[in-house]
Amino acid sequence: MNKIPLLVITGPTASGKTDLAIQVAQQLNGEIISADSMQIYRYMDIGTAKPSIDERQGIPHHMIDVRNPDDEFNVSMFQKLSSDIIRQITKRGKIPILAGGTGFYISSIIYPMNFTDAVEDPEYRSHLNKLLDQHGTTWLHNHLRRVDPVSAQRLHPNDTRRVIRAMEVFHLTGKTMEAFRQDFSELDSPYSTRIYGLTMDRQLLYDRINLRVDRMIESGLIEEVKEIMDRGYSRNLVSMQGLGYKEIVDYLKGLSTQEESINILKRNTRRFAKRQIAWFKREEQIIWLDPFKMGDLKTVGNWLITDIGNNLLSN
């Protein structure tokens, strides 16, 4: 069976993934599948750095605005929907480009992970939810850290759904989420994959993050969060625990000043980028590209086009 060519562009937040993916899609006749766990939600545009219609420059983008903020969504759903989309793109004679920074979403596509009911235990999950109610998010996260420190480092304590999921997998299999992922890394994939990651000096990245947050505020992030709350969506939703939302909610609820919330958002985003980098560094297939050392993002794109032609599309 001929494998489907799949291009993956990843890296930490604010590294330029979206711009690079669009540039490459224009030259390769490609379509983009967003691998971002927050861009799936409607109404959450500014805080997720979702590309606007104009910014997409006519390139079809998939897995954006597919759920409401209170809808359940998980990696299994992402895998199924995105796999179908990749096949459809290929049938149209175009190149599928998976672009984003949610590592587990990317892994679910490039490795043939089997997310089945066999790795679920609703009773144990209910037990963990009761413990969460009794002891709080910090206690639950510390418990995960004892059995799966890698997942604990990757997941924010407020992301209780994924914390519980990681503990559930360990309870049922005796393996961490990372080991669960690695079990499938040796299996044969339906894709011929080329993975590129954007990287840069850490301080340069942090400066870009701080500037991005400032621009989000100028673009109306506070108003966006208020509008979402006015629609009746609870601050306790998984979607509302995303970067840019929980911090601004605290400001709107009077729990912090605007300046404090912005500074906390910058700090949390920098910490998130650090966790992303740690996750991606474990992926040996990634070809790392530094736009500052290579010149600029356009130069990276041109190099990438040549490399794809030589190593992915020539097969």
BELJOCOR-V540568 format. One record per residue. SS is DSSP state (alpha for helix, beta for strand, coil for the rest). OMEGA is omega in whole degrees, 0 to 359 (NA if undefined). NEAR is the number of other ideal C-beta (glycine too) atoms within 10 Angstrom. Layout:
# BELJOCOR-V540568
SS|OMEGA|NEAR, SS|OMEGA|NEAR
This chain:
# BELJOCOR-V540568
coil|178|5, coil|180|7, coil|179|12, beta|175|18, beta|180|20, beta|177|23, beta|179|25, beta|176|25, beta|185|31, beta|182|25, beta|182|25, coil|179|26, coil|177|19, coil|181|23, coil|177|27, coil|183|19, alpha|184|24, alpha|181|22, alpha|180|18, alpha|181|23, alpha|180|28, alpha|179|22, alpha|181|21, alpha|180|24, alpha|179|25, alpha|185|13, alpha|184|14, alpha|185|19, coil|185|11, beta|172|22, beta|189|20, beta|171|27, beta|181|28, beta|175|29, coil|181|26, coil|186|23, coil|180|24, coil|182|22, coil|176|22, coil|187|25, beta|174|29, coil|176|16, coil|183|14, coil|189|23, coil|186|18, coil|183|19, coil|179|25, coil|183|22, coil|180|20, coil|180|21, coil|178|20, coil|178|8, coil|179|8, coil|182|7, coil|180|13, coil|173|17, coil|175|12, coil|180|9, coil|177|18, coil|176|14, beta|181|22, beta|180|19, coil|173|21, coil|179|18, coil|181|15, coil|180|16, beta|171|14, coil|184|16, coil|181|21, coil|178|14, coil|175|14, coil|175|8, coil|180|17, coil|185|16, alpha|178|19, alpha|177|16, alpha|179|16, alpha|181|25, alpha|183|20, alpha|182|12, alpha|184|16, alpha|178|21, alpha|177|17, alpha|181|11, alpha|179|17, alpha|179|22, alpha|179|13, alpha|178|13, alpha|180|21, alpha|179|16, alpha|179|9, coil|180|12, coil|181|7, coil|182|15, beta|176|22, beta|180|25, beta|178|27, beta|186|26, beta|178|25, coil|186|24, coil|178|28, coil|189|20, alpha|183|20, alpha|176|21, alpha|180|23, alpha|180|25, alpha|182|22, alpha|179|24, alpha|187|24, alpha|174|19, coil|183|20, coil|178|15, coil|180|20, coil|179|12, coil|184|16, coil|178|8, alpha|180|8, alpha|179|9, alpha|177|15, coil|178|15, coil|183|15, alpha|181|9, alpha|179|7, alpha|178|14, alpha|177|16, alpha|177|11, alpha|179|14, alpha|178|20, alpha|176|14, alpha|177|10, alpha|177|15, alpha|179|17, alpha|183|9, alpha|191|9, alpha|177|12, coil|187|12, alpha|182|15, alpha|179|10, alpha|181|12, alpha|181|21, alpha|177|20, alpha|178|12, alpha|176|17, alpha|181|24, alpha|181|16, alpha|183|8, alpha|183|14, coil|184|23, alpha|180|12, alpha|178|17, alpha|180|23, alpha|178|20, alpha|183|13, alpha|188|20, coil|175|22, coil|179|19, coil|180|17, coil|178|16, coil|190|18, alpha|181|20, alpha|181|16, alpha|175|20, alpha|179|24, alpha|180|20, alpha|179|21, alpha|179|22, alpha|179|23, alpha|179|19, alpha|179|20, alpha|180|18, alpha|185|14, alpha|187|14, alpha|186|14, coil|182|9, coil|175|14, coil|177|19, alpha|179|24, alpha|178|18, alpha|178|14, alpha|178|19, alpha|184|19, alpha|178|14, alpha|184|14, alpha|185|15, alpha|180|15, coil|182|7, coil|183|10, coil|181|9, coil|176|15, coil|185|16, beta|165|21, beta|195|15, beta|172|19, beta|186|19, beta|178|19, beta|179|24, beta|177|23, beta|180|24, beta|177|19, coil|175|21, coil|186|11, alpha|181|13, alpha|176|8, alpha|178|14, alpha|181|22, alpha|177|18, alpha|178|13, alpha|178|17, alpha|180|22, alpha|179|18, alpha|179|12, alpha|179|16, alpha|178|24, alpha|180|12, alpha|176|12, alpha|178|22, alpha|179|18, alpha|182|9, alpha|175|13, coil|181|13, alpha|181|22, alpha|179|19, alpha|179|12, alpha|180|20, alpha|179|26, alpha|180|15, alpha|178|12, alpha|178|23, alpha|179|17, alpha|176|8, coil|177|12, coil|180|8, coil|186|20, coil|176|11, coil|182|15, coil|179|11, coil|177|17, coil|181|20, alpha|182|23, alpha|174|22, alpha|181|20, coil|178|23, coil|179|21, coil|182|25, coil|181|26, alpha|181|20, alpha|181|25, alpha|175|27, alpha|179|21, alpha|177|17, alpha|181|20, alpha|178|15, coil|178|10, coil|181|7, coil|178|11, coil|176|17, coil|178|11, alpha|180|12, alpha|179|9, alpha|181|13, alpha|180|23, alpha|179|21, alpha|178|15, alpha|178|16, alpha|178|25, alpha|180|19, alpha|181|15, alpha|180|17, alpha|176|22, alpha|178|18, alpha|178|12, alpha|179|18, alpha|179|22, alpha|178|15, alpha|177|15, alpha|181|20, alpha|180|16, alpha|179|14, alpha|186|21, alpha|180|20, alpha|179|12, coil|181|13, coil|187|17, coil|183|7, coil|187|12, coil|173|19, beta|186|12, beta|182|13, beta|180|24, beta|183|15, alpha|181|20, alpha|178|13, alpha|181|11, alpha|179|14, coil|176|12, coil|184|10, alpha|179|18, alpha|178|13, alpha|177|13, alpha|181|24, alpha|180|23, alpha|178|15, alpha|182|14, alpha|179|21, alpha|179|15, alpha|181|10, alpha|178|14, alpha|179|21, alpha|183|12, alpha|191|9, alpha|182|12, coil|186|16, coil|180|14, coil|183|8, coil|NA|8
